[in-house]
Amino acid sequence: MNMFRGVIVVFWLAVLLAIFADLPVPFDRLLLSAGAVVAFLHALELVGFGVWIRRRGLFHWRDGVMIMIFGVLYLKPRMRRARQASV
């Protein structure tokens, strides 16, 4: 799980590099497009799962930031803990 988080951090750093630096032609648009798609999907996760977690009183603004960065890799353990707390 930690390896996947490291890969995601490297991905977001590459997207930031594509935003602020001139990369070769196919890579700049590819990274920007992939970053936009992943950011959109993470925003959908934030809205959907944020409501689910907020109803259980376990949501903080830092959770939103972590969801936008790591997505479901951050949500999976939180959802497991929320389910165990409700049982």
Long-range contacts (C-beta under 8 A, 24 or more apart in sequence): 1-73, 4-73, 5-70, 5-73, 8-69, 8-70, 8-71, 8-73, 9-69, 11-35, 11-38, 12-69, 38-71, 39-68, 41-71, 42-67, 42-68, 42-69, 42-71, 43-68, 45-71, 45-72, 45-75, 49-75, 49-79, 52-79, 52-82, 53-78, 53-79, 53-82, 56-82, 56-85, 56-86, 58-82, 58-85
